[in-house]
Each structure stands twice: as C-alpha cells, then as structure tokens.
Amino acid sequence: MKLSSKALLALAISSITATAYAETQSQDFVPTTLAATSAQSEAKGFVEDFSLGGTTRNWYSHESKYRGGTFAYKKHGQTLTDRNRTNWVQGTILNASSGFTQGTVGVKTEVAVYNALVLDRSKRDIKGGSNRTLADSNGDAVDQWSKLGLANVQFRVSNTTLTAGRQNFSSGIIDTIGNRALPSSFQGVSFNSEEFSNLSFQGGVFDRVSPRSEQSLSKFRSEYTNSAKVETDKVYTLGANYQPFKSLKTSFFGANVKDFWNQYYFGATHELGDSQELALTTGFNYYKTVDEGKKLMGDIDNDTYSLSFGLTHQAHSLTFAYQAVNGNEYFDYLHETNGIYLANSLTSDFNGPNEKSFQVAYAINMAEYGVPGLKFNAYSARGWGIDGTHYTGNRGVVGKGYDGIQSQDGEKHQEYGIGASYAVQSGPLKATAIRATYVEHRGSEFQSDGSIKEFRLVTTIPFNIL
C-alpha cells in the first residue's frame, strides 16, 4: 500500500479514510487572484526559525506465502526455502531545518539523518531483506546503518521556492514513498510556486533516488521491469494544482523519464453534501504512458484510470472504486516512488495488462463515538481479465521490457484487508500513531503478485528537540 499526504488528496475517499465536514460543502466558483500574503515577507530569520526534531518508527511485518509459494534464502552455500518472512526495523529521522533569511530572497537549509536499527537479524527470517531490511550480498542483515536522507538548500521569493539537493517531492508521477521504516527521497532541483490563491505550479529534474532500505543513491528504474539493470538518470516533471470550485480540486502533471517513457497524469476530487447527513466524494485519476527515446522498457502505449465514489454519514464511510488498464503491458511507475495515485493501488497495484478491478471499502471514525483518533477500516478488491498474450513490446528480445507477461491469459486475483489505527490526541506523546493491518492476497497461477498473507504493525512517534 502506497500512501503519502498528497496521495491522500488525489485519492480522496478511495484511500479508505473517513472524512468529516462540519457543514454542507460549498459549490461556489473560486476566482483566481494573487495570493493575499507573501510567505517570504513573514520570514523570521535563519537562526530565529531553526528547528530540530524528527520521528522514530517501529516497523514490523510478518508474511506467509501459500498455495505453493515460498521465500528463498542462502545458508552455507545452499538455497533454502520456506513460506514465511519477517522484517522488524526501527527507523529514526533526525531533521535540522533553519528558517528562511529575511529580505527579498530568502535562503534556508535542511538536513535530515536517517538511521535504521534492525531488530530481527535472522537470515532465515528476513530472506535477503527485499526492500524492507538492508542485507549484504550474503543475505545477512546490516545490523545498523545511517545516511543523509535530506540535504538541501532552498531559495524563496514571495511564495515561490527553489530547492536544490536531496529532498522530498510530491506529485501524481514522482512522489516520496514512506511505507517502510524510512522513506525515500530524491536528488535534484525542484520548484514550488503558490503565487495565486487557487493555482500552484510544481516542477523538477532529478537524477538519483535514495531508496527506503539502502544506504547509497541509485539511478531510477521502473517498478515492474524484469531487469534491475535497466536504469535512467534523468527524470523531468512539471505540473499544476488548480481549484476552480470550493468543492473541486484538480491536478495535472507530465514527466519525461529519459529513454523510458513520457507519462501524463490528471486527477480530480469533488465533494458534495454534508457528512453529518450524507456526503458524496468522487475521485478520478488518469494516466497516459507512451515510450520515449531509446525505449529501454520496450514499446509502451497505456491508458489507465480509476473512478471512485465515497458516501460518508457521520462516523461511517462506504467507498466503491473501479479501475481499468488499457494496454498490453503493466501500468508502470518509477521504483522507490509513490507515483501511482490509482484508487485500487493496495498491496497489489491491480495494474496488470488489460486488467479491470473493483473495490468496496468501509471505514469508521470512532471520534463520533467519543474516542477521537481511533479508526477502523475493511476492504475487498477483485481484479480480472488480465491478458498479456498480445504483448510484443519487447520486440522479441528475451528479458527486455515486460517480457514474460505473455503467459498471463485471463488471470485474476482478489485481496482482502482490515486495519485499525490510533493517533494520540494530547500529552507528551501527542500525534503518535499506531497502525495494525492484516491483508490477504490470492492470485491465479500466472498473476504476478502470487498468494500471500501479511500482518503489519507500525508505530510512529514524532519528537521535537528545539
């Protein structure tokens, strides 16, 4: 499951969180005007606004494959297998951030040290670590490691900020992903401009990604490539967020991933009604992907979209989401990013060639019953019609593009999940979040995700030093 703060905005109700509104959502038109205030004019100073803090996250996961599936690991030169994999890591972020200097052009710096402490170091348990626990070439856990997760300098004029260095970035195509003990980040140059009341612009060029469970920087590769050697070191992106009505938010982004693809994203969410009576939230997300340059991922021509409808009544929300992939290859996105804002991106992305999927989700917010911060959710999703038999994008070269999906003929799968979360509302542990989830996924013979069960328990504690 891949969610970040801006992904929640794009997915809206399809992210399975209950949203409450105090009054009927206005449908009024929002005129575009210059921003009422300048953020830079309110700068407090480089030292005066300095902050030091961060988060520590205890991340535990236990997985079990079934229906013949196994995990593999090596011991004394032999490859051994069993059904289970366990990863348990404590990830801590210490972030030092200055304020912006005063004047027409403000300057700010941000540095964050990421540290991982492995709590389960059994080679048999971690099974090579995957993207969960950092392991060496022998499959042994690296007991403790650190890196610079963020290291950047920012320049601001009025409400426009230019950031250079290692940084977070969030859009429908390239987005920091934070669903492990530590998040990813990107190296490059970006800007964010909010000079208008309801219209903002974002863009950037990135050449490296700092993966969630690795110490070094890496070139970019695709999430669904069948060769880790297919990489690119240039990603260009540009887009805008626009709110034409108080009830309607839209987002459009384009990206050029050098020698991979050009990708375009459009997202919209619309809110109607009053959740104390009945509110309807509609979410739409669309991606267009076409091959580019040297076509290192093979021929690509893919249209993918999701449409969701969420009904909210007081504490309760019910969501229905439909998703479709129109293309003979996977709907793909960049590895170590959250660049998939589709409603049915869950443990499985439900993004196989020509796949259709449908999800039903229910959530309850216990604040309505006197327990603020406590939420429960459950969902069921099914995918069908997965057909890769018409794929020719590898041009007959074994190992190129998405070679291997030709065996997917009428594949199907289903996923069920339940979750509970609690956020501390006050006191010294305020904003501490505890989240427990159980997911079961079952796939047909050649469906790429297989059959697996996972229990995950994550506790995140924020802290402030200065």
Beta strands, then each sheet from edge to edge (+ up, - down):
strand 1: 51-65
strand 2: 71-75
strand 3: 78-82
strand 4: 84-97
strand 5: 105-118
strand 6: 144-157
strand 7: 160-167
strand 8: 185-193
strand 9: 199-210
strand 10: 235-245
strand 11: 248-257
strand 12: 261-274
strand 13: 278-291
strand 14: 301-313
strand 15: 316-326
strand 16: 356-365
strand 17: 374-387
strand 18: 409-423
strand 19: 433-443
strand 20: 452-464
sheet 1: 1+ 4- 5+ 6- 7+ 8- 9+ 10- 11+ 12- 13+ 14- 15+ 16- 17+ 18- 19+ 20- 1+
sheet 2: 2+ 3-
end
